[in-house]
């Protein structure tokens, strides 16, 4: 399934099921939201997510925060 199939509205949020090393599009759309920053992540740029929490992250830093990592000062 193409993640963009049937998407008339080009600014529609997708519903995703995150799996190990892949994700499945449940509802087609153009983007998902970062669980940490709230930023829109285009599906073609989605690289970071948490399978257990079913959350997407916009950057490595957001992913580390989402996984609960706090850098030492």
Residue frames as qw, qx, qy, qz and C-alpha x, y, z in Angstrom:
[[0.000, 0.889, 0.457, 0.000, 0.00, 0.00, 0.00],
 [0.368, 0.427, -0.024, 0.825, 1.33, 3.39, -0.95],
 [0.239, -0.419, -0.555, 0.677, 1.12, 5.73, 2.08],
 [0.113, 0.273, -0.054, -0.954, -0.34, 8.42, -0.19],
 [0.094, -0.283, -0.851, -0.432, -3.11, 6.33, -1.81],
 [0.233, -0.683, -0.668, -0.181, -6.48, 8.02, -1.57],
 [0.328, -0.536, -0.300, 0.718, -5.19, 11.17, 0.07],
 [0.249, 0.789, 0.398, 0.396, -7.14, 14.04, -1.44],
 [0.250, -0.963, 0.051, -0.085, -6.09, 16.48, 1.28],
 [0.678, 0.477, -0.381, 0.408, -2.34, 16.93, 0.96],
 [0.007, -0.517, 0.533, -0.670, -2.08, 18.03, 4.58],
 [0.841, -0.348, -0.153, -0.385, -3.73, 15.01, 6.20],
 [0.275, -0.570, 0.734, -0.244, -2.12, 13.23, 9.15],
 [0.658, 0.132, -0.716, -0.194, -1.52, 9.51, 8.67],
 [0.780, -0.453, 0.306, -0.304, -2.32, 6.80, 11.21],
 [0.488, 0.528, -0.693, 0.052, 0.65, 4.47, 11.57],
 [0.920, -0.386, 0.061, -0.041, 1.38, 1.17, 13.31],
 [0.115, 0.790, -0.598, 0.074, 5.06, 1.21, 14.25],
 [0.996, -0.088, -0.007, 0.021, 6.87, -2.13, 14.10],
 [0.618, -0.526, 0.402, 0.425, 10.47, -3.23, 14.44],
 [0.357, -0.240, 0.570, 0.700, 12.39, -1.78, 11.45],
 [0.005, -0.308, -0.653, -0.692, 9.19, -0.86, 9.57],
 [0.285, 0.266, 0.459, -0.798, 5.85, 0.85, 9.89],
 [0.134, 0.401, 0.851, 0.311, 2.43, 0.10, 8.45],
 [0.192, -0.055, -0.071, -0.977, 0.09, 2.81, 7.22],
 [0.134, 0.392, 0.863, -0.290, -3.34, 2.29, 8.79],
 [0.285, 0.856, 0.395, -0.174, -4.88, 5.50, 7.41],
 [0.611, 0.372, 0.196, 0.671, -3.15, 7.22, 4.47],
 [0.134, -0.972, -0.110, 0.157, -1.74, 10.67, 4.98],
 [0.518, 0.755, -0.211, 0.344, 1.31, 12.84, 4.32],
 [0.164, 0.545, -0.565, 0.598, 2.80, 13.12, 7.80],
 [0.660, -0.512, -0.535, 0.125, 2.79, 12.09, 11.45],
 [0.184, -0.898, 0.143, -0.373, 3.49, 14.26, 14.49],
 [0.441, 0.320, -0.670, 0.504, 6.59, 14.05, 16.65],
 [0.621, -0.579, -0.528, 0.011, 5.58, 12.90, 20.15],
 [0.551, -0.372, -0.250, 0.703, 8.20, 15.17, 21.74],
 [0.176, -0.192, 0.107, 0.959, 8.19, 18.36, 19.65],
 [0.423, 0.620, 0.494, -0.438, 4.82, 18.21, 17.89],
 [0.108, 0.534, -0.485, -0.683, 6.55, 18.85, 14.55],
 [0.860, 0.393, 0.089, -0.314, 5.08, 17.39, 11.35],
 [0.375, -0.416, 0.765, 0.317, 7.23, 14.55, 10.00],
 [0.663, 0.408, -0.345, -0.525, 6.65, 13.73, 6.31],
 [0.958, -0.092, 0.243, -0.121, 6.29, 9.95, 5.95],
 [0.809, 0.504, -0.173, 0.248, 9.19, 9.84, 3.50],
 [0.187, 0.672, -0.483, 0.530, 11.42, 11.37, 6.20],
 [0.765, -0.517, 0.152, -0.352, 10.23, 9.19, 9.11],
 [0.566, 0.429, -0.670, 0.217, 13.26, 7.43, 10.61],
 [0.116, 0.181, -0.760, 0.613, 12.74, 7.34, 14.38],
 [0.657, -0.380, -0.209, -0.617, 9.93, 5.75, 16.39],
 [0.226, -0.276, 0.820, -0.448, 9.20, 3.79, 19.55],
 [0.439, -0.120, -0.816, -0.356, 7.41, 0.48, 18.96],
 [0.269, -0.319, -0.815, 0.403, 6.33, 0.04, 22.59],
 [0.048, 0.479, 0.358, -0.800, 4.88, 3.55, 22.88],
 [0.407, 0.596, 0.625, 0.298, 3.73, 3.73, 19.24],
 [0.043, -0.920, -0.059, 0.385, 5.27, 7.21, 18.89],
 [0.686, 0.549, 0.103, 0.467, 7.20, 8.95, 16.11],
 [0.435, -0.720, 0.021, 0.541, 10.15, 11.30, 16.61],
 [0.447, 0.893, 0.019, -0.050, 11.43, 14.07, 14.34],
 [0.316, 0.770, -0.512, 0.213, 15.14, 13.78, 15.18],
 [0.674, 0.054, -0.666, 0.315, 17.67, 11.65, 17.05],
 [0.039, 0.198, -0.497, 0.844, 17.51, 14.13, 19.95],
 [0.634, -0.165, 0.014, -0.755, 13.71, 13.88, 20.11],
 [0.839, -0.013, -0.526, -0.136, 13.97, 10.08, 19.97],
 [0.448, 0.128, -0.675, 0.572, 16.42, 10.03, 22.88],
 [0.266, -0.161, 0.352, -0.883, 14.07, 12.27, 24.88],
 [0.766, -0.076, -0.234, -0.594, 11.13, 10.02, 23.95],
 [0.796, 0.009, -0.597, 0.104, 13.02, 6.98, 25.18],
 [0.636, -0.758, -0.145, -0.020, 13.67, 8.79, 28.48],
 [0.742, 0.052, -0.116, 0.658, 17.38, 9.53, 28.02],
 [0.155, -0.986, -0.052, 0.003, 18.53, 12.61, 29.89],
 [0.657, 0.492, -0.290, 0.493, 22.06, 13.79, 29.02],
 [0.640, -0.526, -0.273, 0.488, 24.42, 14.35, 31.92],
 [0.061, 0.998, 0.015, -0.012, 25.38, 18.00, 32.46]]
